[in-house]
Amino acid sequence: MNIKQLEHLLAVAQTRSFSRAAERLFITQSALSRSIQGLEEELGAPLFDRIGKRNELTPLGKDVVARAGRLVRDADELRRSVELFKAGEGGSMRIGMGSGAAAMLMTPLLCHMAQQHPKVQVRITRGPTELQLMQLRAHQLDALVVDARSINPAADLLAEPMGELRTCFVCRADHPLARLKSVTLAHVLAYPVASAPLSDEIARLLVELYGPGANPEQMTTLQCEDVTSLIGAVECSQAVFLGLAAAAREGIEAGRLVDLPVSPRVEANARFAYVTLAGRTEAPVMAVFRKFAAQRLRD
């Protein structure tokens, strides 16, 4: 028994005629008869009573037709799902993001997928890189977008560079520091400093550049994974944001925030990586995400 035989059965049941059903199916009447006969032989009972020129369903035939209708509809839906999946228009994506990547990608990605790929299920998680790597290895996530410096090389991981974004200090446009032509770290430390958790590599670069006072453990006053919340806190206080200039782009372009001229300039830029498991087949829809992320993760 196969789906094609069930489709043939439904066509005969609907038309009550082998000749009309064959025309609808674009096959010969003899081929259709052989298909129905094969189905009857497999089931061990007739599905039609041939009464003159009419073909009436037997009691068993009526039951089989009811079940066949559901099976054929499910098969059609399965075919459509596969076609959408292959085209990147169906399936699901489960993505883990670091704080910087989430600030740049999460809301725009959700909007983009809802508008352009409404059939795709999107799941985004945030959290420490160590936890997300465990989830990736457990096949609970399809990919990660995190700071490349937070990933240790491993044989089971593929880390593809996705872009580098400038790090800076940002404050409100009416902040006292905004009036200075040159700002030092001492100036910045007179105010609360807001930042997402920084990698050990970034912390080392900051200390090398500005001295021990730039150690994030001591320097950061406000810390959380949600960069959007940090920027919101900066906009309503005299706190100074340390993070991606691109994450504060909207406020800077609107004139609410300013990029402080801190000297020397911050050189601890964020380098993002797209991390997947080696040897794992990637779903077609992930190519949509990869392209979207590559476009967004740039200054």
N, C-alpha and C positions, 0 to 999 in steps of 0.2 A: 504494500500500500504506500502511495506517495501523494504529495500535494497535487500533482498534475492529475492524477486519477480522481481526486476529490473535486477538483475544479470541473472536470468533465461531468461528474455526477451532478453537481449543482446546475450546470448548464442544461442538462437533460431534464432535471426536475423543474426548472423554471420555464422551459419552453414546451415540455411534455412531448418533445419530438426530437428524434435522433438527427433528422436531416437539418432542422433549424438550429439545433445545438451545434452541429458540425460547422454550419456556416458561420455562426457567431465565434466559434473557436478557431476558424480558419484551418480546419483539418478535414480529412475525408471521413465520410460516414462510416466506412469500414474500420478506419483507425479508431474512431470513437467507440464503436461497438466492441472492438477488441479490448479497449481500455476498461470499459464497464464490465465486460465479461471477466477480465482478469481480477477486478475488484470483487466481483461476486464469488469467484472461485476461492479467493483468499479468505473471504468472510464465511464461506460455506453455505450461503443462502442467497436467493434471488432478491434484488433490490427493486425490480420493476415487474409488474404484471403487464404483459403485452396483450391488450384487449383491442383487437382489430388494428386500427391505425393509431390508437392511443397507447400511451405508456403511463401507467398509474403506479405510484410508489406503493410498495408493500409496507406493512407495519414496520418491519425492520428498516426498509428504505427510508421511511419518514424519520426514524430515530437517527440513522446514519447521516442524513441530510442536515438535521439540526446540529449535530456535532461537527460535521464537515464545514458548515458555514463558519463556526467559531475558529476552527483550525486554519481555514483559508484566510480569514481576516487577520489572524495572528501572524501567519506567514507573510502576508502582504506588509504588515506593520514591521515585521522583522527585516524584510528586504529594504524597506524605506529607511529604517534605522541604520542599516549597514551602509546604504548609499550616503546618508548624511554623515555618518562617521568617517567614511573614506574621504568625503569632501571637506572635512573639518567643520561641519555644521551640526554635528551631534556628538554624543558621548559626554565625557566629563573631564574636568581638569581640577586637580588637587594640588595646590601650590603653597609652599611655605615661604615666608618672607621675613627678612631682618627688618629692623626698625626703619633704616634709611630707604630700603627698597619699598616698604609698605607706604611710606610717606609719598613716594613718587608714583607708585603704581596702583595701590589698592582701589581707591575711589574711581580713578579714571578707567581702570580695567573693568570694574563692575558696571560702570555706565556703558563702556564700549561693548561688552558682551551682551548686555541686556538689549542694546539697540541693534547690533549687527549680527549677533549669533544667539538669538533668544532660546534656541533648543538645547544649548550646551549647559550642563550643570557645572557651576563654578564654586569651588570651596577654597577659601584662603585661610591659612592659619599663621599666627605669629608667635614668636617665643624665642628662647635661647637657641643658638645654632646647634649646640650639642643635642638638645631634645629633638629638633627638626631633622637632624641627621639620623637619629634613631628611628623616627617615623618614616623617613625616606627608605632606609634599609629594611624596614618592616612592610614596605609597599603600601603604607598609609598615605604617602604623598607621591606625586609624580615628578616633582622637581622643586628645587629651592632657588631663590634669588637672594643672595646674601653678600656681605662684604667678603671679597676673595681672600683677604688676610685672615679671616676667621676659620678658614678651611685648611686642615692639615692634609697633605697629599696622602692618598690611599688608593690601593689597586682597584677597589670596587667603585670608585667615584670618578665621574667625568666633570671637570670644572671648566666651563667655556667663558672666557672674558666677555662682559657685556657692556662695558663702558666705565669711564672714570668721571667723577663729579667733584667739583671744587668745594672745599670746606671753608667756612668763614664764620665771623662773628656778626650777629645781626641784632639790632635793637629797634625800638620805636623811633619814628621820625622826630618826635619831640623830646627824645631822651637827651640828657646833658652831654653824653658822649658823642651824639650826632653832630654837635657843634665843633668838635675838635678836628683839626686837619690831620693829626697823627695820633693814634691811640696805642698805648702800651698795654702789656698784660696787667700791670699794676692798676691802670685805669679800669680795666674790665673787672678785676677782682674786687673793686669797691662796690660791686653790685652782684645780685644773685646770678649765677650762671646756670642756664637750662640746657640739658643735653640728654640724648639717648645713651644707653650703655655703649661704651667704645671698646674696640678690641685692644688687646695688649700691644699690638703693633702700632696702632694709632696713638695710644698712650705714650709709648716710647718715643715716637716722632715728636709729639707735643713737648715732652720733657727736654729732648735734645734741642728743640727750637727756642723754648721760652724759659727753661730751667725747672727746678723741682716744684715750683709753685703751679706749674701747668699740669701736674699729675691729676688726672680726672677724679681720682678718689678724694682728693682734697679740694679741687677747684669747683667741682659740680655741686650746686645747691639743689637744683630741681632735676630729677631724673625719672624718666619712664620710657617705655617702648613706643608710645604713641607720639610721634613727632608733631602731628597736627595739634595735639593738646599742648605741647611745649610752646609751639609758636603762638597759640592762643593765649597762653600765660604771659608771653613776652609782649603781646599787643595790649594787654591790660595792666602791665606793671613796668617796673624799671629793670626787670631781668634782661639778661643778654643771652641770646641763643647761640650755641656752638653746634654747628652741623652743616648740612648741605645747603649751599646757596640756592640750588634748584628747588628745595623743599619750601623755601621762603619766597620763591619767585613772585607768586601772586601778590603778596603783601608789599614787596619791593616795587613791583610795577605799578601798583595802585597808590604808592606814595605813603603807605602806612608804616613801612619798615625801611631801614637803611642798612646797607652792607658797610660795616665799620672798617676804616682804613687802619687796621691793626698792623704795627710794625714790630718785627719782620712779618711778612705775609705768611699765612698758614700754608704749609706744604703737605699737610697730612690729608691728601685727597682720598675720597672713597673709591675703591675699585670693586665693581660688582661682578659676580660670577653666576652663571646659570649652571646649577649642579644637578646631575642625574646619576642613576646607577649604571655602571658599565654593563653592556650586554643586554640591557632591557629595551625592548621595542617601544618606541615612542608613539603615542596616539597622534593621529593626524592633527587633531585640534590643538595640540601643543605647539605646532608650528605657528598658529595664529598668535598664541601668547608670546612665543619667542620674538616674533617680528614686532609685536606691540611693545614689549619691554625694551627691545633694542632702540626703538625710536624715542621712548620716554626717558631712558637713562642716559641723558646727555644734557650738558649745560645749555 
